[in-house]
Amino acid sequence: MTRPAALITGASSGIGLSFAHHLARTGHDLILVARREDRLRAIAEELSAEHSIDIEVMVADLADPDDLDLVEERLQDGEPVALFVNNAGFAAFGKVGEGDREDMTDMLLLNVVAFSRLADAAMAGMKRAGQGTIINVGSGTLFTKLPGYAGYGATKAYVAYYTRVMQVEAKDSGIRVQLLIPGVTATDFHAVAGHSVDDFPAERVMEADDLVVASLRGLELGEAVCIPSLPDIADWDALEAAEARIAPNASRDKVAARYHG
């Protein structure tokens, strides 16, 4: 590969595919990771011909330990990756006590275990190179308490916390880490989960291309957290300020006065 390389998980559809198109247009070589080989190879052929870039296809089920090992090795020990889009994930919906536990386990393996191991491998590889950018894809469910979303929302809360600590650890390393927080996006994500994007009001549904443009523009603006439809980033700043006020009092040697008789 002769241009900066971007590795994208979940690259065969939705947000991952949109990232692939945008990054191809901006002169990146691509490493595309997903389970569907025929789909990946068709995308690679199309983008390579259209943009004269090199594309590496990695057919991998990231919930499978052997496949996950291969992608980890590519990120950590392969040719340097300038940009890693940690996007693969899915939702297993169901109220606590009513959901499918096997589906929940599969979701945890992908959304938490694979996410973490790949983020770790990417950070290690970029530290070796002295530079790089990581985009971890979270979810707007972080700010909601929706019945049926407890498991999925918790995995994305994990993504958010993990990413924010990564950002602290990456300071002065030459590595940028963005937390991307999509809302409802017009992809097949909901259909795969047994729902329909049509269940949401049209004014709440964003096109994947718009989301990706905002993410990449957010990098240019230096935004550590990108919430594409949030009108004023000061609202996020206010949330962080509230956390900073709570944090010192979350661990004290005495209980608060209101608990005394």
CORRA-V201081 format. One record per backbone hydrogen bond with DSSP energy under -1.0 kcal/mol. CO is the residue of the C=O (numbers start at 1). NH is the residue of the N-H. E is the energy in kcal/mol with one decimal. If there is no record, write none. Layout:
co: (CO & CO)
nh: (NH & NH)
e: (E & E)
This chain:
co: (4 & 5 & 5 & 6 & 7 & 8 & 13 & 14 & 15 & 16 & 17 & 18 & 19 & 20 & 21 & 22 & 23 & 24 & 29 & 30 & 31 & 32 & 33 & 34 & 35 & 36 & 37 & 38 & 39 & 40 & 41 & 42 & 43 & 44 & 45 & 46 & 47 & 48 & 54 & 56 & 58 & 61 & 64 & 65 & 66 & 67 & 68 & 69 & 70 & 71 & 72 & 73 & 82 & 83 & 84 & 85 & 85 & 86 & 95 & 95 & 100 & 101 & 102 & 103 & 104 & 105 & 106 & 107 & 108 & 108 & 109 & 110 & 112 & 113 & 114 & 115 & 116 & 117 & 118 & 119 & 120 & 121 & 122 & 123 & 124 & 125 & 126 & 126 & 132 & 133 & 134 & 135 & 136 & 139 & 140 & 141 & 146 & 148 & 149 & 150 & 151 & 152 & 153 & 154 & 155 & 156 & 157 & 158 & 159 & 160 & 161 & 162 & 163 & 164 & 165 & 166 & 168 & 170 & 174 & 176 & 178 & 179 & 180 & 182 & 184 & 185 & 188 & 189 & 190 & 191 & 196 & 197 & 201 & 202 & 206 & 207 & 208 & 209 & 210 & 211 & 212 & 213 & 214 & 215 & 216 & 217 & 218 & 224 & 226 & 227 & 232 & 233 & 234 & 235 & 236 & 237 & 238 & 239 & 240 & 241 & 242 & 243 & 246 & 247 & 256 & 257)
nh: (29 & 82 & 83 & 31 & 85 & 33 & 17 & 18 & 19 & 20 & 21 & 22 & 23 & 24 & 25 & 26 & 28 & 27 & 6 & 56 & 8 & 58 & 11 & 60 & 37 & 40 & 41 & 42 & 43 & 44 & 45 & 46 & 47 & 48 & 49 & 50 & 51 & 52 & 30 & 32 & 34 & 64 & 68 & 69 & 70 & 71 & 72 & 73 & 74 & 75 & 76 & 77 & 133 & 7 & 135 & 9 & 87 & 137 & 98 & 99 & 104 & 105 & 106 & 107 & 108 & 109 & 110 & 111 & 112 & 113 & 114 & 115 & 116 & 117 & 118 & 119 & 120 & 121 & 122 & 123 & 124 & 125 & 126 & 127 & 128 & 129 & 130 & 131 & 176 & 84 & 178 & 86 & 180 & 142 & 143 & 144 & 149 & 94 & 153 & 154 & 155 & 156 & 157 & 158 & 159 & 160 & 161 & 162 & 163 & 164 & 165 & 166 & 167 & 168 & 169 & 170 & 171 & 173 & 132 & 134 & 136 & 226 & 138 & 140 & 206 & 187 & 192 & 193 & 195 & 194 & 199 & 200 & 204 & 205 & 186 & 211 & 212 & 213 & 214 & 215 & 216 & 217 & 218 & 219 & 220 & 221 & 223 & 179 & 181 & 230 & 235 & 237 & 238 & 239 & 240 & 241 & 242 & 243 & 244 & 245 & 246 & 247 & 249 & 250 & 259 & 260)
e: (-2.0 & -1.7 & -1.8 & -2.7 & -2.9 & -2.5 & -1.4 & -2.1 & -2.5 & -2.0 & -2.2 & -2.4 & -2.9 & -2.0 & -1.9 & -1.2 & -2.3 & -1.3 & -2.4 & -3.0 & -2.5 & -3.0 & -2.2 & -2.4 & -1.1 & -2.6 & -2.8 & -1.8 & -2.2 & -2.8 & -2.3 & -2.1 & -2.8 & -2.4 & -1.9 & -2.2 & -2.3 & -1.5 & -2.0 & -2.7 & -1.5 & -2.5 & -2.7 & -2.1 & -1.4 & -1.7 & -2.5 & -2.5 & -1.9 & -2.2 & -2.8 & -2.6 & -1.9 & -2.6 & -3.0 & -2.1 & -1.6 & -1.9 & -2.7 & -1.3 & -2.1 & -2.3 & -2.4 & -2.4 & -2.4 & -2.3 & -1.7 & -3.3 & -1.7 & -2.2 & -2.7 & -1.2 & -2.3 & -2.6 & -2.5 & -2.3 & -2.5 & -2.3 & -2.7 & -2.4 & -2.3 & -2.5 & -2.5 & -2.3 & -1.6 & -1.5 & -1.9 & -1.3 & -2.5 & -2.6 & -3.1 & -2.8 & -2.6 & -1.7 & -2.1 & -1.9 & -2.2 & -2.2 & -3.4 & -1.9 & -1.9 & -1.8 & -2.0 & -2.0 & -1.8 & -2.1 & -2.4 & -2.9 & -2.4 & -2.3 & -2.1 & -2.3 & -2.3 & -1.3 & -2.5 & -2.1 & -1.0 & -2.2 & -1.2 & -2.6 & -2.7 & -2.9 & -3.7 & -2.5 & -2.5 & -2.1 & -2.5 & -1.3 & -3.4 & -1.6 & -1.9 & -1.5 & -2.3 & -1.4 & -2.8 & -1.9 & -2.4 & -2.4 & -2.1 & -2.2 & -2.5 & -2.4 & -2.6 & -1.6 & -1.5 & -2.0 & -2.6 & -2.8 & -3.0 & -2.3 & -2.1 & -2.0 & -2.2 & -1.6 & -2.3 & -2.1 & -2.2 & -2.2 & -2.1 & -1.4 & -1.9 & -2.9 & -1.4 & -1.5 & -1.8 & -2.0)
